[in-house]
Amino acid sequence: MSGYDDNDRGALDRLEDLLDAYADARLMPRGPVLSRIRANVLAQAAVASAAAVRRPQLGQPPRPSRWAVSSPFTRRAFAFGFAAMLTIGTSAAVLAAPPGSPFYNARVYIETLALPSQVDARLEGHERLLQERIAEVEAAAASDNAVGLAAALAAYQAEVDDATADVGDDAARLAHLEDMLAKHTAVLTALAVTLPEQSPIEHAIDTSSKAIAKLKAKGSHAHPTHVPSGPQGQQQGQQR
């Protein structure tokens, strides 16, 4: 083919004809040639299919599930996501745990840890938790939930001790906490009338009463340096 002249159009046409003929004969077979090729392909496919049927089932590799996770990175990402969902679900269950449930003590512990360190904000947090504990005591007593009542009363007593320890020596803060505990003691005393004699509410009343006595003793020699925020604090400031 190298002997052809590039400018000889006739030679180029003959070369193109030869290439077309070769393609028709070798690359696009027809008739008997195509039939033989098709027959050979079908025969080989039949042999491969028979061998696959005879193969022992135990020797077959497991079929990959459409849920299968192949790469290590994908497996780690899937595990992390699943753990995150479990963590979120568990956290929500803990933060919503009622008294008597398995997560209630964990919830009380987390709420205590979450209290701010600044004195005024911390005392406001104690006030909020004391109100929640009393509400939980009342709800458990109303539903005759003895287990929940015991858990709520124990949490209330622990919160009373923590608030009394954090209040400091300021007379205004002492008076504010004393007034709140006095109201809670009245609520507990009213509930005690409706509960059995062996109810742990009597111990909670005793804890609250001792805390009030301690606050009064500290307040008798303390000087007010701060008026608590809120309506009660404003009323105490006007009285002074």
JOPEZI-V208846 format. One record per backbone hydrogen bond with DSSP energy under -0.5 kcal/mol. NH is the residue of the N-H (numbers start at 1). CO is the residue of the C=O. Records with the same first field share a line. If there is no record, write none. Layout:
# JOPEZI-V208846
NH->CO ; CO
This chain:
# JOPEZI-V208846
4->1
8->5
9->7
12->8
13->9
14->10
15->11
16->12
17->13
18->14
19->15
20->16
21->17
22->18
23->19
24->20
25->21
26->22
27->22 ; 23
28->23
33->30
35->31
36->32
37->33
38->34
39->35
40->36
41->37
42->38
43->39
44->40
45->41
46->42
47->43
48->44
49->45
50->46
51->47
52->48
53->49
54->50
55->51
59->56
60->57
68->65
70->68
75->71
76->72
77->73
78->74
79->75
80->76
81->77
82->78
83->79
84->80
85->81
86->82
87->83
88->84
89->85
90->86
91->87
92->88
93->89
94->90
95->91
96->92
97->94
101->98
104->101
107->103
108->104
109->105
110->106
111->107
112->108
113->109
114->110
115->112
122->118
123->119
124->120
125->121
126->122
127->123
128->124
129->125
130->126
131->127
132->128
133->129
134->130
135->131
136->132
137->133
138->134
139->135
140->136
141->137
142->138
143->139
144->141
145->140
146->144
149->145
150->146
151->147
152->148
153->149
154->150
155->151
156->152
157->153
158->154
159->155
160->156
161->157
162->158
163->159
164->160
165->161
166->162
167->163
170->167
171->223
174->170
175->171
176->172
177->173
178->174
179->175
180->176
181->177
182->178
183->179
184->180
185->181
186->182
187->183
188->184
189->185
190->186
191->187
192->188
193->189
194->190 ; 191
195->191 ; 192
199->196
202->199
204->200
205->201
206->202
207->203
208->204
209->205
210->206
211->207
212->208
213->209
214->210
215->211
216->212
217->213
218->214
219->215
220->216
221->218
222->219
228->226
234->230
235->231
236->232
237->233
238->234
239->235
240->236
